[in-house]
Amino acid sequence: MPLKTYLTSTLAIKTTGAHTRETSFYTPLNNLLDAAGHTLNPHVRCIMQLKDTGAGMPDGGLFTQDQFDRQTHSPKDIHNPARGVVEIKGLAEAVDDTATGAQVDKYWARYRLVLVTNYR
């Protein structure tokens, strides 16, 4: 069901014609990654639009539940998402080109795990 929700949401955004090629689709992807992460042990939560901690600004980070403060629900250490970071490009962009680029190299050096996607 989460995949169907993701596809329905992205289609609804795309058909408006008012979308950007990348950031307009963050919410459906965030929801899909959260749904998938909830099935893992420990649970993994996606936080989109991370701030720069020295390697640039990844589009998202994948944090395990133990990385969140139980009272404030905020990440304890944004410098180290336990399951890596996410780099997103538009639908028409080649994932292979992004994965071998300088931006992902910086993320790899810092986080050691990088999920690269063009929403497909």
N, C-alpha and C positions, 0 to 999 in steps of 0.2 A: 503494500500500500504506500509506503513512503516514496518509492520510485514513481508511482502513478501521480502522487501529489506533486512531486518535483516537476515532472513533465507537464502536467496541467498548468502549474504556476508559471513555468518558463514560457510556455506557449501563450498564456494570457498576457504576460508582459510583452512578449515579442509582437503580438498582433496589435498592440496599441500604437506601435510606430513611434512612441515617445521615449523609448528606452535608449540607454547607452550600451555600447557593445560589451562592457564588462561589469560595471558596478550595479547596474539595475537588477542583475540576476544573483547578487550575493545572498539575499534572503532565502530564496528557494534552495540554493546549494547549502547554506548554513543549516537549514532545517533537515535536509537529506543527510548531511554528515552527522548531525546530532542524533537523528533516528538510528543510523547505523552504529554510531558510537555508544548508544544506550544498550545495544545488544552485547557489547564487549565487557570483559572483566579485567581490570576496572573499567567503569564507564568512561567514555571519551567525549569531551564537549568542545565544539568549535567556537572560537571567538574570531569574528571578522575584523579586518582593518586594524592590525596590531601597530603599535607605535614603534618607531625606530629605536632599537636597542644596540645599534652599532653595525648592523649588516644591511640596513635598508628597512623598508616597511613591507613585510609579507602581507598578502591579502588576508590570511587567516592563520590561526594557530590551533593545534589540537592538544588540549590539556586533559589530563586524567582527573577524576573526581577528587583525588587526594591533594591536588594542587589548588583547590579552592578553599577559602576560609568558610567555615560552616555557618558563621553568623552573617557576614557581609556578602557572601557568595561571589566575591571578587577573587581573581587569581592571586596567589601568594607570590609568584615569581614569574612575571611575564617574559623574562629573559630566557626561559627554558621550557617551552611547551613540550611535555614529555613524549608526545607522539609526532613532533615535528611541525612544520609550517606548510601553508598552502599558497601556491602561486597560480593565479587565474588569468587567462587571456580570453579574448573574444572568440566567438564560434569559428570564425574563418582562419584563425591563427593556428599554425602547426605546433603541436605539443612538442615534437622532437626539437624544433628550433628553440623553443623556450627552455626546454630542459637542458640544453647544451650551452645556453647563453651565460653571460657574465653575472646577471642578476641572480640566477639560480646557483651559480658557483659561490657567490657570497653567502647565500642562505645555507647551502650545504656545509660550507666551512664553519658556520656558526651553530647550526641546529642539527646537522647530520641526517635529518629526514626531511624530504621535501616532496609534497604531492603536487604535481603539475597537471593542470586541467584547462581545457577550453570549453567546459560545460558538457562535453559529449561523453 
